[in-house]
């Protein structure tokens, strides 16, 4: 029974964290569409976790912020064409 409670609590906290990341970093134009906000928050969460993992494994390996922005723009361009 505790496992069900714990998983529900973690799931709820994760959803709240994703929404908070959208508030922190911007909504990317998704507005108040909660499913899209959650998806964007999940992307922010994955990017943060991945960058943190790279930094922990090799502090010199994560690309600088301008390079990350350029990479995201390249992805965005490839998705819209």
N, C-alpha and C positions, 0 to 999 in steps of 0.2 A: 504494500500500500504506500509506503514511503517513497518508493521509486516513482510511482505514478505522480505523486505530489511534487517530487523534486523535478521531474521532467516537465511538468506543467509550469512550474515556477521558472525553470531555466528557459523554456520556450517563450514565456511571456516576457521575461527580462531581455531575451535576445530581440524580440520584436520591438520592444521599447527602445533598445539601444540602436537598432537600425533606423527607427524614426528619428531619434535624436541626432544621428549622424547626418541625416538629410537636413535637419534644421541647422546643424553646424556648418556643413559644407555647401549647401544649396540644393534646391529641388530640381535643378536641371530642366525646368519647364514642365514638370509633371503635375504641378499644382496640388490639389487636395485629393487626388486619386490614390487612395490608401494602398491598393495592391501595387501600383507603380512606385509609390514612395517606399514600400517595403523592399521591392526589387532593387531600387537604387541604393537604399541603405545596405542591402546585402552586398552589392558591388563595392560600396565604400568599405564595408567591414572586411571583405576579402582582400581588397587592395592594402588596407592597413595591416592586416595579419600577415599577408605575403611579404610586404616590405619589412615588417618587424622580424620575420623569420630570416630573411636575407641578411638583415643587419646583424642579428644574433650569430648567424653562422660565419659571416665575413663582413665586418663593419665597413669595409671599403667597397663592397659589391653593389649595394642598391644605387640605382641611378639618381642623379640630382633631380629636384622637382621640375625644372624646365624640360628635362628629357622625358620625364613621366607625362607631362602635359602634352608634349609633342607626340608621344606614342598614343595617348588617348585620342588626340585629334586625328591621327592617321587611322585608327580603328573606326572612329566616327565617320570619317570620309569614306572608308571602304564599305561601311554599312549602308550609306545613303546612295551609293552609285549602283 
